[in-house]
């Protein structure tokens, strides 16, 4: 059941301890856990909490993102640019990704990726390339090759004209499909048109691979001069989702009806129980999507309970639930 305990805003939770730093927020207990709520304006100021690096604390709200070094070509001079960025995978068919480009901090890659059809290679560095990644992030004038300063080796691409990075185990050859300005950043949507992978990865265990890379931009830490130093990390554990009978055998894309049929096939549901749930699914799909529709509410409650009990493999309770329901 959701907690009804009051949740204070950060302004209401001002640090009341003796000698507190102005603007510092104190942790307050709300129910079983300590929770503090910040407004959008407070997040812009990077909240302060006693004893915690305010830069590190800010990254509770901005979780780790896969890191990359994007290689692009200056459209005017043809010169190659190396810029560390982060990205997010989008679709699998075709394979597309979205780069996060800071327009002020990364003016060269912003310019080079600013048009549809521009080519790039998104290279995924491992933990052995932390210094090289940071060197590529250091601001250098237009025309200075960050990759050369970082002592990285160009890797010829097969599909695009822009080279990759030989030291990176994975290189994704891409073309720009769409660019959207979002406040301080550009969201650059890329279609992957080719890729190369180090042969060494093919014989490695998956856990060893994720420990090696890609690296993730985890946070920034404040250095002794008051500046920010980016920190990278890797994955260290595989957490496998349960799979069938918690969901359909073919995975979530198979749909709810396939899950119910799979449960019958495996003996968790009788045919009559399976038919009843399938009938409910069909009836729900045919009803108007209105929260005030009484029959819809009834079906939603019944089916929610079905999925809850199946998700936790409580088969006896599921049989009782289905046997107690009357016809609509």
C-alpha positions in Angstrom: 0.0 0.0 0.0 1.3 3.4 -0.9 2.6 5.5 2.1 0.4 8.5 3.1 3.2 10.1 5.1 3.8 13.7 4.2 6.8 14.4 1.9 8.5 17.8 2.5 10.1 19.9 -0.3 13.7 20.7 0.1 12.8 24.3 1.0 10.7 22.9 3.9 13.6 20.7 5.0 16.2 23.4 5.5 19.1 22.3 7.6 18.3 23.1 11.2 21.5 21.7 12.7 23.9 24.0 14.5 26.4 25.5 12.2 24.7 24.3 9.1 25.8 25.7 5.8 23.3 28.1 4.2 21.4 26.5 1.5 22.2 23.0 2.8 19.4 20.5 3.1 19.0 18.1 5.9 17.7 14.6 5.5 14.2 14.1 7.1 12.5 10.9 7.9 9.1 10.3 6.1 7.8 6.9 6.9 10.2 3.9 6.7 12.8 5.7 4.7 14.5 9.1 4.5 13.4 11.1 1.5 13.9 14.6 0.3 12.1 16.2 -2.6 13.7 18.9 -4.7 12.1 21.4 -7.1 13.3 21.9 -10.6 14.9 25.2 -9.5 16.8 23.5 -6.7 18.1 20.8 -9.1 19.5 23.5 -11.3 21.6 24.7 -8.3 22.9 21.2 -7.6 21.5 20.6 -4.1 23.8 20.5 -1.1 23.6 17.9 1.7 25.9 17.9 4.7 29.0 15.8 4.2 28.2 14.9 0.6 30.0 16.2 -2.5 27.2 18.3 -4.1 28.4 17.3 -7.6 28.3 13.6 -6.8 24.9 14.0 -5.0 23.5 15.6 -8.1 24.1 12.4 -10.1 21.4 10.5 -8.0 19.1 12.3 -10.4 21.2 11.6 -13.5 22.1 7.9 -13.6 25.0 6.4 -15.4 25.0 6.5 -19.2 27.0 4.4 -21.7 30.1 6.4 -22.7 31.6 6.7 -26.1 34.2 8.6 -28.2 32.4 9.9 -31.3 34.6 10.4 -34.3 33.4 13.0 -36.8 34.7 15.0 -39.8 34.7 18.8 -40.1 32.4 19.5 -43.1 34.5 22.6 -44.1 38.1 21.3 -43.6 37.8 17.6 -43.6 39.6 17.4 -40.3 38.8 14.6 -37.8 37.4 15.3 -34.4 37.3 13.1 -31.3 34.7 13.9 -28.6 33.7 11.8 -25.6 29.9 11.8 -25.2 27.2 9.5 -23.9 24.5 7.8 -25.8 21.4 5.7 -25.4 20.2 2.7 -27.6 16.9 3.3 -29.3 15.7 0.6 -31.7 16.9 -2.8 -32.8 15.3 -3.0 -36.2 17.1 -1.1 -37.6 19.8 -0.5 -34.9 19.6 3.2 -33.9 21.1 5.2 -31.1 20.9 8.7 -29.7 24.0 10.8 -28.9 23.8 13.4 -26.2 25.9 16.4 -27.4 26.5 19.4 -25.2 26.5 22.3 -27.6 28.8 24.6 -25.5 31.2 21.9 -24.3 31.4 20.1 -27.6 31.1 22.7 -30.3 33.2 20.8 -32.9 31.1 17.6 -32.8 27.9 19.7 -32.6 28.9 21.3 -35.9 30.0 18.1 -37.5 26.8 16.2 -36.6 24.4 19.1 -37.3 23.0 17.9 -40.6 21.1 14.8 -41.8 23.4 12.4 -43.5 26.5 13.4 -41.7 28.7 10.4 -40.9 30.2 9.4 -37.6 31.8 6.5 -35.8 30.7 5.8 -32.2 33.6 4.0 -30.6 33.0 2.3 -27.2 36.1 2.5 -25.0 37.1 0.1 -22.2 38.4 0.9 -18.8 42.0 0.8 -20.1 41.2 4.0 -22.1 40.1 6.3 -19.2 43.0 8.7 -19.7 42.6 8.7 -23.5 38.9 9.4 -23.1 39.6 12.3 -20.7 42.3 13.7 -23.0 39.7 13.8 -25.9 37.4 15.8 -23.5 40.0 18.5 -22.8 39.1 21.6 -24.9 41.3 22.1 -27.9 41.0 24.5 -30.8 39.3 23.6 -34.1 41.7 21.7 -36.3 43.7 20.1 -33.4 43.1 16.3 -33.4 42.2 15.2 -29.9 42.7 11.6 -30.9 46.3 12.2 -31.9 47.0 14.0 -28.6 45.5 11.0 -26.8 47.7 8.7 -28.9 44.8 6.8 -30.4 45.0 4.9 -33.6 42.7 5.5 -36.6 40.8 2.4 -37.7 39.5 2.4 -41.4 35.7 2.0 -41.6 34.0 -0.2 -44.1 30.8 1.8 -44.8 31.3 5.4 -43.8 34.2 7.7 -44.7 35.0 8.6 -41.0 37.5 6.3 -39.3 37.0 4.5 -36.0 39.4 3.9 -33.1 41.5 0.8 -33.2 41.9 0.7 -29.4 38.1 0.5 -28.8 36.8 -3.0 -29.0 33.5 -1.9 -30.6 33.1 0.7 -33.3 29.6 1.6 -34.7 29.5 3.3 -38.1 26.6 5.7 -38.3 24.7 8.3 -40.3 22.7 11.1 -38.8 18.9 10.8 -39.3 17.6 13.5 -37.1 18.8 16.3 -34.8 16.8 17.8 -32.0 17.8 20.8 -29.8 16.9 20.1 -26.2 17.9 23.0 -23.9 21.8 22.8 -23.6 22.2 19.7 -25.7 21.5 18.2 -29.1 19.9 14.8 -29.3 21.5 13.3 -32.4 19.6 10.3 -33.7 21.9 7.9 -35.6 21.3 4.9 -37.7 24.0 2.2 -37.4 25.0 1.2 -40.9 28.1 -0.9 -40.0 30.1 -2.1 -37.1 33.3 -3.8 -36.1 34.1 -5.9 -33.0 37.4 -7.2 -31.7 37.7 -10.9 -32.4 38.8 -11.3 -28.8 35.3 -10.5 -27.5 33.8 -13.5 -29.4 35.4 -16.0 -27.1 34.8 -14.1 -23.9 32.1 -14.9 -21.3 29.4 -12.2 -21.2 30.2 -11.3 -17.6 33.8 -10.7 -18.6 32.7 -8.6 -21.5 30.5 -6.2 -19.4 33.3 -5.8 -16.9 35.6 -4.7 -19.8 33.2 -2.3 -21.4 31.7 -0.2 -22.5 32.5 2.3 -19.8 29.7 4.4 -18.3 29.8 8.1 -17.4 28.9 7.7 -13.7 29.3 11.2 -12.3 31.6 14.2 -11.8 33.6 14.7 -8.6 34.8 18.0 -7.3 38.6 18.3 -7.4 40.8 20.3 -5.0 40.5 23.4 -7.2 36.7 23.3 -7.2 36.5 22.0 -10.7 34.8 18.8 -11.9 36.5 15.6 -12.9 34.4 13.1 -14.8 34.4 9.5 -13.4 33.7 6.5 -15.5 32.7 3.0 -14.4 31.9 -0.5 -15.8 29.3 -3.2 -15.0 30.4 -6.0 -12.6 27.4 -8.3 -12.2 24.8 -9.9 -14.5 21.3 -9.8 -13.0 19.1 -12.1 -15.0 15.4 -11.5 -15.1 13.3 -14.6 -14.2 11.7 -15.4 -17.6 8.9 -17.9 -18.1 6.6 -18.5 -16.2 7.0 -14.9 -15.3 6.0 -13.6 -18.7 5.6 -15.5 -22.0 8.2 -17.9 -23.3 9.0 -15.8 -26.3 9.5 -12.7 -24.2 7.4 -9.5 -23.6 6.9 -8.8 -27.3 4.7 -12.0 -27.5 1.9 -10.3 -25.6 -0.4 -11.1 -22.7 -2.5 -13.7 -24.6 0.6 -15.7 -25.5 1.6 -15.7 -21.8 -1.7 -17.1 -20.7 -1.6 -19.8 -23.4 2.0 -20.7 -22.3 0.8 -21.0 -18.7 -1.9 -23.5 -19.8 0.6 -25.5 -21.9 2.9 -25.7 -18.9 0.1 -27.0 -16.7 -0.2 -23.9 -14.5 -3.7 -23.1 -15.8 -6.5 -25.5 -16.9 -8.0 -25.0 -20.4 -11.2 -23.6 -18.8 -9.1 -21.1 -16.8 -7.1 -20.1 -19.9 -10.2 -19.6 -21.9 -11.7 -17.4 -19.2 -8.7 -15.1 -19.0 -8.4 -14.9 -22.8 -12.1 -13.9 -22.9 -11.4 -11.2 -20.4 -8.5 -9.9 -22.5 -10.7 -9.8 -25.6 -13.5 -8.1 -23.8 -11.2 -5.5 -22.3 -9.7 -4.7 -25.7 -13.2 -4.1 -27.1 -14.3 -1.7 -24.4 -13.8 2.1 -24.7 -10.7 3.4 -22.9 -12.6 5.3 -20.3 -11.7 5.2 -16.6 -15.4 5.6 -15.6 -16.6 2.5 -17.6 -17.8 0.1 -14.9 -17.2 -3.1 -16.9 -13.8 -2.0 -17.9 -12.9 -1.3 -14.2 -14.1 -4.8 -13.3 -12.0 -6.4 -16.0 -8.9 -4.4 -15.1 -9.2 -5.4 -11.5 -9.6 -9.1 -12.4 -6.8 -9.1 -14.9 -4.4 -7.1 -12.7 -4.8 -9.8 -10.0 -4.3 -12.6 -12.6 -1.0 -11.0 -13.7 0.1 -10.3 -10.2 -0.4 -13.9 -9.0 1.2 -15.3 -12.1 4.2 -13.0 -11.8 4.9 -14.2 -8.3 4.0 -17.9 -9.2 1.3 -18.1 -6.6 -0.7 -20.8 -8.5 -3.0 -21.9 -5.8 -4.1 -18.3 -5.2 -4.5 -17.9 -8.9 -6.8 -20.9 -9.2 -8.9 -19.6 -6.3 -9.1 -16.1 -7.9 -10.3 -17.5 -11.2 -12.9 -19.9 -9.6 -14.4 -17.0 -7.6 -15.1 -14.7 -10.5 -18.6 -14.6 -12.0 -19.3 -13.9 -15.7 -19.5 -10.3 -16.8 
